[in-house]
Amino acid sequence: MKKSNHTSGQWTSSEYSNNDWGVYSEEGDGRDIALVRGCKTKEESEANVRLITAAPEMLETLKEALDQLVSWNLESEPTFTMRRIESLIYKIENP
């Protein structure tokens, strides 16, 4: 599968001020990958930050799951779920 071009490393976050968060790579130079601002509640901000920081791990897990599904499904056409995973990976990795 294609190697991703996203920022490498474990993504983490810091709260800069009330409901303003920065997401960055622990391997990077400290610059933000994403900013989470303007959410209605602290809970919404934190949920968005958790989702963003989990993105690299989710992509890797999707690739692993697709590989496993393909290995189990050698004799058949790709399933609906396999096609959805392929489509999502493509959407993430291609401009």
C-alpha positions, 0 to 999 in steps of 0.5 A, spaced: 500 500 500 501 507 498 506 510 504 502 516 507 505 523 506 502 525 513 506 528 519 509 522 522 509 520 529 505 519 535 500 525 535 498 529 541 495 535 543 496 541 548 490 546 551 492 553 549 487 556 552 479 555 554 477 551 548 483 552 544 487 546 542 493 545 538 495 538 535 502 536 533 507 530 532 511 528 538 517 527 533 516 534 530 518 540 531 513 543 535 509 546 530 501 545 530 498 540 525 491 542 527 488 547 531 481 546 534 477 552 536 471 555 536 467 549 539 461 550 543 463 546 549 469 544 552 467 536 551 466 538 544 473 540 543 476 535 547 472 530 543 475 533 536 482 533 539 481 525 541 479 524 534 484 528 530 490 525 534 487 518 533 487 519 525 494 516 524 493 510 528 486 509 525 489 509 518 494 504 520 489 500 523 484 501 516 490 498 512 491 492 516 484 490 517 483 491 509 489 486 508 486 481 513 479 482 509 483 481 503 487 475 505 480 472 508 476 473 501 481 471 496 476 467 492 470 472 492 469 479 489 471 485 494 465 486 499 461 492 501 466 493 507 472 492 503 470 497 498 468 502 503 475 501 507 479 502 500 475 508 498 476 511 505 484 510 505 484 513 498 480 519 500 485 520 506 492 519 501 490 522 495 489 530 494 
